[in-house]
Amino acid sequence: MMFEQLALFRGSTFSEPFTVSQLTGHIRRLLEDDPELRDLWVEGEVSNFGQASSGHCYFTLKDAGSEIGCVMWRGVAEKQRRLPVDGDLVLAHGQLGVYEARGRYPLYVDRIRPAGVGDLSQRFEQLKARLEAEGLFDVERKRPLVRFPTRIGVVTSPAAAALQDVISVLSRRYPLVEVVLSPTLVQGDSAPAQIVAAIEALNTCADVDTIIVTRGGGSLAALWAFNDERAARAVAASRIPVICGVGHETDFSLAGFAADVRAPTPSAAAEVAVPDRAELQARIGELAAAQMTLFRGAVHERRWQLADLTQALRHVSPLARLVQMRQRVDDVSARGESALRHGLILRRERLTGLVGQLEGISPLRTLERGYAIVRRQESGGIVRAAAQVAPGDALDVRVAEGEFEAQVV
């Protein structure tokens, strides 16, 4: 009945064209007039679940082939014992309506109950359990991050808001670091292979210190590329430490479990990757002040030690000994001079005595008493007896006051 009316509407000829509002209103009336669409149960997996400040809930039900938007008003939501979360497989009862302002056809849910675990959630848990059993998520495999990185590789889409968040945080916290983008899709069937290729490309760069794998939040399906086994294994196999910042705080991914560090958001991943410039500056100031305090203390202590050593040196200084030795030299010199003078006096007196004795026995004294010394001129011999000369011999006669010649007659 509904499709027949739509066909008739499309095939009719009007003199005036319908406005968008008129067309949407006509569709609304067709949908609302169909009794099957006013009372129906829909089974699907919940994604993009959110609750507005008004209390109304908005989410999507999907299966492998399609999805439909859903609205649950606050009064209905308050009656639920538990609100669904992304990945839940639910049965939702309600009626199909039209939101004319946006041209959408949401399911207005008045009852909802669990129908089991969603397919994606079930696949996630199964793959997580298998990789965990292999030890891919073991803490022992986690590597420490470089404390002061120089180049950080970022694996994400060039158009992603996450890239701008990462760059903004890195620029603010640690502007010394260089960012290298390894572009990739972050959603869709081609994304896992591209993520693997982007990580491997960065691993060929010798100067990349850290890798950030990131994208913004989304449903489990939107984040599924980072739950792909290939992506998780590429993260675990990276020779460069990997920080995974995928989604929001409540989002978890297999790539995040395999990473060396999991960050709740892209901005948090950037904060983990680098130190904070303000904290470093404050720390440098603290260290400089502590160093100056230590330096001043050391200088003060050395001054005291120098004063003590100077005082000790005064007692053993060669100068003090030199002064004493000089005094001893003066004393010895004085004593030597006195002894020498005394010795000279004694020797002079003794010499005077000896001179007196010599003068007493000197031949000159004998001559002064009238005696003479007679010598033969030719031989110089002393004549002691008259028999030693003959007439005509030449003689030298010395008396007390001079000499004269004589001849024996």
DOPA-890383 format. One record per residue (C-alpha): residue in one letter; residue number from 1; x, y, z. Coordinates in pm, whole numbers, padded with zeros to 5 digits. Example, Ala and Ser with C-alpha at 12.3 -4.5 7.8 and 13.67 -1.06 7.14 Angstrom:
# DOPA-890383
{r "A",1,{01230,-00450,00780}}
{r "S",2,{01367,-00106,00714}}
//
This chain:
# DOPA-890383
{r "M",1,{00000,00000,00000}}
{r "M",2,{00274,00245,00097}}
{r "F",3,{00487,00174,-00209}}
{r "E",4,{00186,00203,-00436}}
{r "Q",5,{00111,00546,-00297}}
{r "L",6,{00472,00651,-00346}}
{r "A",7,{00465,00532,-00704}}
{r "L",8,{00143,00722,-00768}}
{r "F",9,{00292,01035,-00612}}
{r "R",10,{00603,01014,-00826}}
{r "G",11,{00407,00946,-01144}}
{r "S",12,{00158,01227,-01104}}
{r "T",13,{00182,01550,-01294}}
{r "F",14,{00145,01874,-01101}}
{r "S",15,{00111,02222,-01225}}
{r "E",16,{00315,02345,-00925}}
{r "P",17,{00635,02170,-00791}}
{r "F",18,{00634,02049,-00431}}
{r "T",19,{00862,02212,-00179}}
{r "V",20,{01098,01998,00026}}
{r "S",21,{00878,02052,00329}}
{r "Q",22,{00569,01942,00139}}
{r "L",23,{00746,01630,00014}}
{r "T",24,{00878,01543,00361}}
{r "G",25,{00536,01600,00514}}
{r "H",26,{00377,01370,00257}}
{r "I",27,{00633,01097,00340}}
{r "R",28,{00563,01143,00711}}
{r "R",29,{00191,01093,00656}}
{r "L",30,{00255,00779,00450}}
{r "L",31,{00482,00633,00720}}
{r "E",32,{00249,00724,01004}}
{r "D",33,{-00049,00570,00825}}
{r "D",34,{00128,00233,00795}}
{r "P",35,{00023,00026,01101}}
{r "E",36,{00327,-00203,01071}}
{r "L",37,{00559,00094,01124}}
{r "R",38,{00371,00218,01431}}
{r "D",39,{00428,-00101,01632}}
{r "L",40,{00748,-00288,01551}}
{r "W",41,{01049,-00457,01708}}
{r "V",42,{01394,-00400,01559}}
{r "E",43,{01701,-00607,01644}}
{r "G",44,{02045,-00455,01598}}
{r "E",45,{02376,-00358,01751}}
{r "V",46,{02396,-00030,01942}}
{r "S",47,{02658,00224,01835}}
{r "N",48,{02719,00598,01886}}
{r "F",49,{02508,00591,02202}}
{r "G",50,{02485,00929,02374}}
{r "Q",51,{02263,01104,02624}}
{r "A",52,{02200,01476,02591}}
{r "S",53,{02183,01715,02885}}
{r "S",54,{01807,01709,02839}}
{r "G",55,{01804,01338,02923}}
{r "H",56,{01702,01224,02574}}
{r "C",57,{01911,00943,02425}}
{r "Y",58,{02030,00921,02066}}
{r "F",59,{02193,00614,01915}}
{r "T",60,{02218,00395,01607}}
{r "L",61,{02100,00039,01550}}
{r "K",62,{02290,-00149,01283}}
{r "D",63,{02354,-00488,01135}}
{r "A",64,{02593,-00608,00870}}
{r "G",65,{02402,-00435,00590}}
{r "S",66,{02248,-00114,00720}}
{r "E",67,{02179,00116,01015}}
{r "I",68,{01901,00335,01144}}
{r "G",69,{01898,00627,01385}}
{r "C",70,{01702,00593,01710}}
{r "V",71,{01561,00834,01967}}
{r "M",72,{01460,00743,02322}}
{r "W",73,{01294,01026,02514}}
{r "R",74,{01396,01103,02871}}
{r "G",75,{01079,00957,03024}}
{r "V",76,{01148,00624,02854}}
{r "A",77,{01519,00634,02940}}
{r "E",78,{01446,00694,03309}}
{r "K",79,{01242,00373,03322}}
{r "Q",80,{01527,00159,03195}}
{r "R",81,{01716,-00043,03455}}
{r "R",82,{02026,-00015,03238}}
{r "L",83,{02091,00203,02939}}
{r "P",84,{02257,00028,02645}}
{r "V",85,{02618,00089,02549}}
{r "D",86,{02801,00063,02220}}
{r "G",87,{02829,-00299,02109}}
{r "D",88,{02514,-00421,02284}}
{r "L",89,{02280,-00633,02076}}
{r "V",90,{01928,-00516,02163}}
{r "L",91,{01563,-00551,02072}}
{r "A",92,{01409,-00204,02043}}
{r "H",93,{01033,-00147,02024}}
{r "G",94,{00877,00170,01888}}
{r "Q",95,{00744,00341,01581}}
{r "L",96,{00907,00487,01276}}
{r "G",97,{00876,00861,01245}}
{r "V",98,{00998,01154,01041}}
{r "Y",99,{01218,01437,01159}}
{r "E",100,{01114,01684,00894}}
{r "A",101,{01376,01952,00976}}
{r "R",102,{01656,01716,00875}}
{r "G",103,{01474,01477,00646}}
{r "R",104,{01550,01182,00871}}
{r "Y",105,{01338,00882,00960}}
{r "P",106,{01430,00775,01316}}
{r "L",107,{01291,00493,01520}}
{r "Y",108,{01126,00639,01831}}
{r "V",109,{01200,00374,02094}}
{r "D",110,{00964,00321,02385}}
{r "R",111,{01103,-00010,02506}}
{r "I",112,{01443,-00172,02481}}
{r "R",113,{01586,-00497,02608}}
{r "P",114,{01912,-00685,02554}}
{r "A",115,{01924,-00946,02283}}
{r "G",116,{02281,-01065,02346}}
{r "V",117,{02627,-00935,02265}}
{r "G",118,{02675,-00750,01938}}
{r "D",119,{02873,-00914,01661}}
{r "L",120,{03156,-00658,01670}}
{r "S",121,{03182,-00676,02046}}
{r "Q",122,{03191,-01053,02032}}
{r "R",123,{03464,-01047,01767}}
{r "F",124,{03655,-00792,01975}}
{r "E",125,{03648,-01008,02287}}
{r "Q",126,{03738,-01325,02099}}
{r "L",127,{04035,-01164,01923}}
{r "K",128,{04144,-00991,02244}}
{r "A",129,{04143,-01322,02431}}
{r "R",130,{04346,-01495,02158}}
{r "L",131,{04611,-01221,02134}}
{r "E",132,{04629,-01194,02509}}
{r "A",133,{04690,-01569,02534}}
{r "E",134,{04980,-01524,02290}}
{r "G",135,{05136,-01272,02527}}
{r "L",136,{05095,-00981,02285}}
{r "F",137,{04967,-00757,02566}}
{r "D",138,{05211,-00867,02838}}
{r "V",139,{05354,-00592,03054}}
{r "E",140,{05702,-00742,03016}}
{r "R",141,{05691,-00652,02646}}
{r "K",142,{05628,-00284,02713}}
{r "R",143,{05926,-00058,02644}}
{r "P",144,{06002,00271,02819}}
{r "L",145,{05946,00588,02623}}
{r "V",146,{06228,00821,02526}}
{r "R",147,{06235,01095,02788}}
{r "F",148,{06342,01376,02556}}
{r "P",149,{06242,01279,02200}}
{r "T",150,{06365,01476,01899}}
{r "R",151,{06131,01335,01629}}
{r "I",152,{05786,01186,01682}}
{r "G",153,{05606,00992,01411}}
{r "V",154,{05228,01027,01401}}
{r "V",155,{05012,00760,01237}}
{r "T",156,{04672,00910,01154}}
{r "S",157,{04471,01076,00879}}
{r "P",158,{04599,01416,00759}}
{r "A",159,{04241,01543,00780}}
{r "A",160,{04178,01412,01131}}
{r "A",161,{04115,01657,01413}}
{r "A",162,{04331,01425,01624}}
{r "L",163,{04638,01533,01425}}
{r "Q",164,{04578,01899,01508}}
{r "D",165,{04524,01810,01873}}
{r "V",166,{04855,01623,01884}}
{r "I",167,{05047,01902,01709}}
{r "S",168,{04892,02166,01935}}
{r "V",169,{04984,01980,02253}}
{r "L",170,{05338,01902,02135}}
{r "S",171,{05397,02264,02034}}
{r "R",172,{05278,02390,02370}}
{r "R",173,{05456,02136,02590}}
{r "Y",174,{05782,02070,02404}}
{r "P",175,{05841,02285,02093}}
{r "L",176,{06186,02131,02039}}
{r "V",177,{06034,01811,01900}}
{r "E",178,{05980,01756,01527}}
{r "V",179,{05662,01585,01404}}
{r "V",180,{05666,01341,01112}}
{r "L",181,{05326,01242,00973}}
{r "S",182,{05286,00892,00833}}
{r "P",183,{04942,00929,00670}}
{r "T",184,{04677,00658,00673}}
{r "L",185,{04305,00604,00662}}
{r "V",186,{04165,00555,01011}}
{r "Q",187,{03830,00402,00916}}
{r "G",188,{03704,00160,00654}}
{r "D",189,{03812,-00170,00501}}
{r "S",190,{04140,-00030,00363}}
{r "A",191,{04244,00132,00692}}
{r "P",192,{04410,-00166,00868}}
{r "A",193,{04656,-00233,00585}}
{r "Q",194,{04739,00137,00561}}
{r "I",195,{04791,00161,00938}}
{r "V",196,{05035,-00131,00920}}
{r "A",197,{05220,00031,00628}}
{r "A",198,{05237,00367,00808}}
{r "I",199,{05390,00207,01121}}
{r "E",200,{05640,00009,00916}}
{r "A",201,{05740,00322,00720}}
{r "L",202,{05825,00505,01043}}
{r "N",203,{06027,00206,01160}}
{r "T",204,{06259,00258,00864}}
{r "C",205,{06346,00609,00989}}
{r "A",206,{06654,00593,01209}}
{r "D",207,{06587,00925,01384}}
{r "V",208,{06225,00871,01496}}
{r "D",209,{06213,00828,01875}}
{r "T",210,{05844,00766,01939}}
{r "I",211,{05534,00673,01739}}
{r "I",212,{05183,00799,01820}}
{r "V",213,{04897,00600,01664}}
{r "T",214,{04582,00804,01699}}
{r "R",215,{04235,00907,01588}}
{r "G",216,{03931,01068,01747}}
{r "G",217,{03637,00899,01911}}
{r "G",218,{03359,00703,01746}}
{r "S",219,{03155,00391,01761}}
{r "L",220,{03304,00046,01789}}
{r "A",221,{03255,00009,01414}}
{r "A",222,{03423,00343,01344}}
{r "L",223,{03724,00242,01553}}
{r "W",224,{03735,-00112,01417}}
{r "A",225,{04045,-00055,01204}}
{r "F",226,{04245,-00032,01530}}
{r "N",227,{04092,-00362,01647}}
{r "D",228,{04213,-00538,01336}}
{r "E",229,{04463,-00813,01416}}
{r "R",230,{04709,-00680,01159}}
{r "A",231,{04716,-00336,01320}}
{r "A",232,{04760,-00480,01669}}
{r "R",233,{05049,-00701,01557}}
{r "A",234,{05216,-00412,01373}}
{r "V",235,{05204,-00203,01690}}
{r "A",236,{05352,-00487,01895}}
{r "A",237,{05625,-00555,01635}}
{r "S",238,{05740,-00191,01611}}
{r "R",239,{06106,-00143,01711}}
{r "I",240,{06013,00213,01813}}
{r "P",241,{05802,00260,02128}}
{r "V",242,{05435,00320,02041}}
{r "I",243,{05176,00534,02220}}
{r "C",244,{04818,00458,02118}}
{r "G",245,{04563,00735,02165}}
{r "V",246,{04250,00611,01989}}
{r "G",247,{03902,00737,02072}}
{r "H",248,{03785,00873,02404}}
{r "E",249,{03853,00766,02761}}
{r "T",250,{03592,00490,02751}}
{r "D",251,{03716,00350,02419}}
{r "F",252,{03952,00054,02412}}
{r "S",253,{04126,-00096,02113}}
{r "L",254,{04348,-00396,02052}}
{r "A",255,{04614,-00160,01917}}
{r "G",256,{04599,00021,02250}}
{r "F",257,{04647,-00303,02444}}
{r "A",258,{04945,-00393,02221}}
{r "A",259,{05104,-00048,02248}}
{r "D",260,{05378,00035,02497}}
{r "V",261,{05154,00307,02641}}
{r "R",262,{04779,00350,02602}}
{r "A",263,{04649,00706,02627}}
{r "P",264,{04276,00782,02665}}
{r "T",265,{04269,01054,02395}}
{r "P",266,{04490,01193,02116}}
{r "S",267,{04577,01495,02331}}
{r "A",268,{04669,01270,02621}}
{r "A",269,{04893,01066,02388}}
{r "A",270,{05084,01383,02297}}
{r "E",271,{05116,01477,02663}}
{r "V",272,{05259,01136,02747}}
{r "A",273,{05508,01153,02458}}
{r "V",274,{05697,01464,02570}}
{r "P",275,{05791,01644,02890}}
{r "D",276,{05627,01972,02984}}
{r "R",277,{05837,02278,02903}}
{r "A",278,{05703,02469,03204}}
{r "E",279,{05786,02181,03438}}
{r "L",280,{06135,02152,03290}}
{r "Q",281,{06196,02524,03331}}
{r "A",282,{06076,02509,03691}}
{r "R",283,{06294,02207,03757}}
{r "I",284,{06596,02377,03602}}
{r "G",285,{06533,02677,03827}}
{r "E",286,{06514,02450,04132}}
{r "L",287,{06834,02270,04035}}
{r "A",288,{07012,02600,03968}}
{r "A",289,{06907,02734,04309}}
{r "A",290,{07012,02411,04479}}
{r "Q",291,{07342,02417,04293}}
{r "M",292,{07405,02777,04399}}
{r "T",293,{07327,02688,04761}}
{r "L",294,{07567,02394,04745}}
{r "F",295,{07830,02612,04580}}
{r "R",296,{07804,02882,04843}}
{r "G",297,{07813,02624,05120}}
{r "A",298,{08120,02460,04965}}
{r "V",299,{08295,02796,04929}}
{r "H",300,{08217,02885,05291}}
{r "E",301,{08345,02548,05410}}
{r "R",302,{08661,02578,05201}}
{r "R",303,{08725,02923,05347}}
{r "W",304,{08710,02780,05697}}
{r "Q",305,{08938,02496,05595}}
{r "L",306,{09180,02744,05439}}
{r "A",307,{09184,02952,05756}}
{r "D",308,{09255,02639,05965}}
{r "L",309,{09531,02527,05730}}
{r "T",310,{09682,02876,05726}}
{r "Q",311,{09690,02877,06103}}
{r "A",312,{09845,02530,06106}}
{r "L",313,{10105,02636,05850}}
{r "R",314,{10214,02922,06069}}
{r "H",315,{10334,02670,06326}}
{r "V",316,{10532,02464,06078}}
{r "S",317,{10622,02739,05838}}
{r "P",318,{10992,02753,05725}}
{r "L",319,{10970,03125,05790}}
{r "A",320,{10941,03070,06163}}
{r "R",321,{11234,02831,06151}}
{r "L",322,{11427,03076,05933}}
{r "V",323,{11377,03349,06190}}
{r "Q",324,{11499,03116,06462}}
{r "M",325,{11798,03008,06252}}
{r "R",326,{11884,03369,06178}}
{r "Q",327,{11880,03437,06550}}
{r "R",328,{12101,03134,06611}}
{r "V",329,{12339,03250,06334}}
{r "D",330,{12359,03591,06500}}
{r "D",331,{12425,03431,06835}}
{r "V",332,{12687,03195,06694}}
{r "S",333,{12848,03480,06500}}
{r "A",334,{12863,03693,06812}}
{r "R",335,{13010,03409,07014}}
{r "G",336,{13255,03330,06733}}
{r "E",337,{13361,03690,06705}}
{r "S",338,{13406,03715,07081}}
{r "A",339,{13604,03392,07091}}
{r "L",340,{13818,03503,06799}}
{r "R",341,{13886,03837,06961}}
{r "H",342,{13973,03670,07289}}
{r "G",343,{14197,03420,07108}}
{r "L",344,{14375,03698,06926}}
{r "I",345,{14436,03880,07252}}
{r "L",346,{14575,03566,07408}}
{r "R",347,{14794,03496,07109}}
{r "R",348,{14914,03856,07097}}
{r "E",349,{15007,03841,07462}}
{r "R",350,{15179,03506,07410}}
{r "L",351,{15362,03646,07106}}
{r "T",352,{15471,03943,07310}}
{r "G",353,{15605,03707,07574}}
{r "L",354,{15786,03499,07314}}
{r "V",355,{15931,03814,07157}}
{r "G",356,{16054,03918,07497}}
{r "Q",357,{16213,03579,07549}}
{r "L",358,{16368,03590,07202}}
{r "E",359,{16503,03934,07263}}
{r "G",360,{16652,03811,07590}}
{r "I",361,{16855,03545,07410}}
{r "S",362,{16907,03739,07086}}
{r "P",363,{17275,03777,06967}}
{r "L",364,{17198,04142,06922}}
{r "R",365,{17162,04177,07297}}
{r "T",366,{17505,04018,07336}}
{r "L",367,{17652,04254,07083}}
{r "E",368,{17505,04546,07275}}
{r "R",369,{17711,04436,07574}}
{r "G",370,{18035,04488,07367}}
{r "Y",371,{18071,04153,07196}}
{r "A",372,{18127,04113,06817}}
{r "I",373,{18074,03842,06561}}
{r "V",374,{18371,03770,06337}}
{r "R",375,{18330,03589,06002}}
{r "R",376,{18579,03493,05739}}
{r "Q",377,{18505,03690,05426}}
{r "E",378,{18578,03412,05185}}
{r "S",379,{18369,03142,05353}}
{r "G",380,{18138,03329,05584}}
{r "G",381,{18230,03097,05864}}
{r "I",382,{18235,03227,06221}}
{r "V",383,{18570,03259,06382}}
{r "R",384,{18550,03122,06732}}
{r "A",385,{18925,03090,06808}}
{r "A",386,{19243,03284,06721}}
{r "A",387,{19399,02970,06583}}
{r "Q",388,{19138,02968,06308}}
{r "V",389,{19296,03272,06136}}
{r "A",390,{19638,03360,06001}}
{r "P",391,{19806,03689,05927}}
{r "G",392,{19663,03843,05615}}
{r "D",393,{19313,03678,05642}}
{r "A",394,{19025,03913,05559}}
{r "L",395,{18750,03922,05817}}
{r "D",396,{18400,04077,05858}}
{r "V",397,{18329,04203,06205}}
{r "R",398,{17974,04278,06322}}
{r "V",399,{17914,04484,06630}}
{r "A",400,{17596,04611,06794}}
{r "E",401,{17568,04904,06561}}
{r "G",402,{17696,04796,06221}}
{r "E",403,{17974,04595,06050}}
{r "F",404,{18333,04662,05930}}
{r "E",405,{18618,04472,05758}}
{r "A",406,{18943,04376,05917}}
{r "Q",407,{19267,04195,05829}}
{r "V",408,{19470,03970,06056}}
{r "V",409,{19825,04095,06105}}
//
